[in-house]
Amino acid sequence: MINELKHLEGFRQEVRSWLQANLPADWHERMTGASEEEHVAFQKFWFRRMMDGGYGAPHWPAEWGGSGFSFAQQIVLYEEIARAGAPRLILYFIALYHVPATLLAWGTDEQRQRHLPAVLSGDEIWCQGFSEPNAGSDLASLRCRAERRGDRYIVNGQKTWSSNAHHARYCLLLTRTDPAATKARGISYMILDLQTPGVSLRPIKQITGASHFNEIFLDDVEIPVENLIGPEHGGWAVAQSTLSSERGLTILELAERMRHGFQMLLDAAQSPSPLGGRLIDDDEIRRRLVDIYARIQALRLLVNNMLTRVLEGAGAGVEPSIIKVYYSDLLRDFTELGVTLGGAKAQYLQPVLMGGGNETGYWMQDYLYSWAWTISGGSSEIQRNIIAERALDLPREPKLASAS
Ligand SMILES: Cc1cc2nc3c(=O)[nH]c(=O)nc-3n(C[C@H](O)[C@H](O)[C@H](O)COP(=O)(O)OP(=O)(O)OC[C@H]3O[C@@H](n4cnc5c(N)ncnc54)[C@H](O)[C@@H]3O)c2cc1C
């Protein structure tokens, strides 16, 4: 892997210098305990600065205003972003990844022209409206109903867990347009303007006290037919394009952030304990540190193997599922060790670093949030099912009689 990237040393230095010159040195200070408004303003500022530098949309084709970087360049870029501890563009996650993956594969030219430049200008924040109260892992059983009347759909139903919907203008929405068809067959994919009458949001309060996601209620909401993405009743295939964009280089960045973040655990273990001595002198603490360190190295190797296969032109295969389970378990144990080492102040909820990574050093926040990783983007149990069926060739999970 390192060999594959050697020829990009000049590019790496360019990115590194750019980040040194452009990343505000005081951003941690400014974003720790920041309000939602400050968070949004800072995300917009940082996204625009990244765009101006040519790094904001590395995977977008140049013809649509992106950097058009090769896959190898993107690897280098994300490694450097993690190394610099730059903010994560969390508010733009859906707009930057899911929207182009969906519109470039399935959208009309009019939809692409309408939305892709607006995303890159930083003006359009998007959210995802897939999950429902009774359709998460089994997404194909979704029930939010869209009835066609002339040139509009009338939509009624509920979505849930929609991250950042309260900051978003548009939503990637899955609805059921043919209730008579078997599960996945009767689904359509639409663009919902969240300012349409009949749309209401209710924030969901998390265990950390924050509200990053929302319920979305749709009450006779009119969606024009030109907002349909892909064929009517053919939205399931479109959704696969959206979901595949989640399994890209994000995990490399996260793995790299964790590798650099390990130093925080070491520093905490080596500093004097209020009870005397240092925690690093405790055998059990040393064992846990070594365990985490070894697993971080293993994670990096797993990610490298996947990226090497992609660089060589082979598909990623089942590796993203393996890496997701491995990362989620490791993040939980990593942050739990942070709570152990962080002393009294790690035992209560401190203000969070908005736009920080998953290991900000505010350990109780980090630990509680780590559990979300075992659910979002397909739960660990579902990933294990995928690994069992696709990689280990174990018997498929029995389907319920009513399922298709
Ligand atoms: C931080 C976060 C952000 C999210 N953001 C969004 C978003 O922006 N938009 C959106 O649409 N959704 C979002 N989600 C929702 C997410 O996609 C769902 O939570 C996820 O798909 C699981 O669905 P569920 O919550 O309905 O749980 P369920 O599917 O009801 O599962 C409950 C439990 O049963 C287990 N389980 C279910 N089926 C099986 C099976 N076949 N075999 C073994 N075990 C099984 C699960 O693993 C889980 O432990 C988000 C979730 C989180 C945590």
The ligand as an SDF file (V2000), in Angstrom:
LIG
                    3D

 53 58  0  0  0  0  0  0  0  0999 V2000
  -26.1670    7.7310   14.7700 C   0  0  0  0  0  0  0  0  0  0  0  0
  -27.2470    7.2590   13.8200 C   0  0  0  0  0  0  0  0  0  0  0  0
  -27.5600    8.0190   12.7220 C   0  0  0  0  0  0  0  0  0  0  0  0
  -28.5690    7.5970   11.8500 C   0  0  0  0  0  0  0  0  0  0  0  0
  -28.8970    8.3970   10.7890 N   0  0  0  0  0  0  0  0  0  0  0  0
  -29.8910    8.0320    9.9560 C   0  0  0  0  0  0  0  0  0  0  0  0
  -30.3040    8.8820    8.8880 C   0  0  0  0  0  0  0  0  0  0  0  0
  -29.7470    9.9720    8.7010 O   0  0  0  0  0  0  0  0  0  0  0  0
  -31.3110    8.4880    8.0890 N   0  0  0  0  0  0  0  0  0  0  0  0
  -31.9260    7.2790    8.2530 C   0  0  0  0  0  0  0  0  0  0  0  0
  -32.8170    6.9690    7.4590 O   0  0  0  0  0  0  0  0  0  0  0  0
  -31.5960    6.4380    9.2680 N   0  0  0  0  0  0  0  0  0  0  0  0
  -30.5870    6.8030   10.1140 C   0  0  0  0  0  0  0  0  0  0  0  0
  -30.2330    5.9650   11.1670 N   0  0  0  0  0  0  0  0  0  0  0  0
  -31.0180    4.7630   11.3890 C   0  0  0  0  0  0  0  0  0  0  0  0
  -30.2700    3.4600   11.1380 C   0  0  0  0  0  0  0  0  0  0  0  0
  -30.1350    3.2250    9.7600 O   0  0  0  0  0  0  0  0  0  0  0  0
  -31.0740    2.3500   11.8300 C   0  0  0  0  0  0  0  0  0  0  0  0
  -31.0370    2.6380   13.2190 O   0  0  0  0  0  0  0  0  0  0  0  0
  -30.5100    0.9750   11.5730 C   0  0  0  0  0  0  0  0  0  0  0  0
  -30.7280    0.5920   10.2420 O   0  0  0  0  0  0  0  0  0  0  0  0
  -31.1560   -0.0720   12.5050 C   0  0  0  0  0  0  0  0  0  0  0  0
  -32.5390   -0.0170   12.4030 O   0  0  0  0  0  0  0  0  0  0  0  0
  -33.4850    0.1150   13.7020 P   0  0  0  0  0  0  0  0  0  0  0  0
  -32.9570    1.2230   14.5420 O   0  0  0  0  0  0  0  0  0  0  0  0
  -34.8800    0.2030   13.2270 O   0  0  0  0  0  0  0  0  0  0  0  0
  -33.2630   -1.2180   14.5050 O   0  0  0  0  0  0  0  0  0  0  0  0
  -33.9440   -2.6370   14.1770 P   0  0  0  0  0  0  0  0  0  0  0  0
  -33.7950   -2.9470   12.7310 O   0  0  0  0  0  0  0  0  0  0  0  0
  -35.3060   -2.6730   14.7640 O   0  0  0  0  0  0  0  0  0  0  0  0
  -32.9960   -3.6080   15.0000 O   0  0  0  0  0  0  0  0  0  0  0  0
  -33.1030   -3.7620   16.4260 C   0  0  0  0  0  0  0  0  0  0  0  0
  -32.0580   -4.7870   16.8560 C   0  0  0  0  0  0  0  0  0  0  0  0
  -32.3310   -6.0450   16.2300 O   0  0  0  0  0  0  0  0  0  0  0  0
  -31.1900   -6.4780   15.4920 C   0  0  0  0  0  0  0  0  0  0  0  0
  -31.6240   -7.1280   14.2470 N   0  0  0  0  0  0  0  0  0  0  0  0
  -32.5320   -6.6520   13.3620 C   0  0  0  0  0  0  0  0  0  0  0  0
  -32.6630   -7.5230   12.3280 N   0  0  0  0  0  0  0  0  0  0  0  0
  -31.8060   -8.5560   12.5780 C   0  0  0  0  0  0  0  0  0  0  0  0
  -31.4780   -9.7480   11.8840 C   0  0  0  0  0  0  0  0  0  0  0  0
  -32.0620  -10.0410   10.7150 N   0  0  0  0  0  0  0  0  0  0  0  0
  -30.5590  -10.5790   12.4160 N   0  0  0  0  0  0  0  0  0  0  0  0
  -29.9490  -10.2730   13.6160 C   0  0  0  0  0  0  0  0  0  0  0  0
  -30.2420   -9.1530   14.3300 N   0  0  0  0  0  0  0  0  0  0  0  0
  -31.1500   -8.3110   13.8140 C   0  0  0  0  0  0  0  0  0  0  0  0
  -30.4100   -5.2270   15.1830 C   0  0  0  0  0  0  0  0  0  0  0  0
  -29.0470   -5.4990   14.9520 O   0  0  0  0  0  0  0  0  0  0  0  0
  -30.6320   -4.3960   16.4230 C   0  0  0  0  0  0  0  0  0  0  0  0
  -29.7390   -4.8050   17.4340 O   0  0  0  0  0  0  0  0  0  0  0  0
  -29.2520    6.3710   12.0710 C   0  0  0  0  0  0  0  0  0  0  0  0
  -28.9090    5.5910   13.1860 C   0  0  0  0  0  0  0  0  0  0  0  0
  -27.9300    6.0290   14.0580 C   0  0  0  0  0  0  0  0  0  0  0  0
  -27.6020    5.1670   15.2550 C   0  0  0  0  0  0  0  0  0  0  0  0
  1  2  1  0
  2  3  1  0
  2 52  2  0
  3  4  2  0
  4  5  1  0
  4 50  1  0
  5  6  2  0
  6  7  1  0
  6 13  1  0
  7  8  2  0
  7  9  1  0
  9 10  1  0
 10 11  2  0
 10 12  1  0
 12 13  2  0
 13 14  1  0
 14 15  1  0
 14 50  1  0
 15 16  1  0
 16 17  1  0
 16 18  1  0
 18 19  1  0
 18 20  1  0
 20 21  1  0
 20 22  1  0
 22 23  1  0
 23 24  1  0
 24 25  2  0
 24 26  1  0
 24 27  1  0
 27 28  1  0
 28 29  2  0
 28 30  1  0
 28 31  1  0
 31 32  1  0
 32 33  1  0
 33 34  1  0
 33 48  1  0
 34 35  1  0
 35 36  1  0
 35 46  1  0
 36 37  1  0
 36 45  1  0
 37 38  2  0
 38 39  1  0
 39 40  1  0
 39 45  2  0
 40 41  1  0
 40 42  2  0
 42 43  1  0
 43 44  2  0
 44 45  1  0
 46 47  1  0
 46 48  1  0
 48 49  1  0
 50 51  2  0
 51 52  1  0
 52 53  1  0
M  END
$$$$
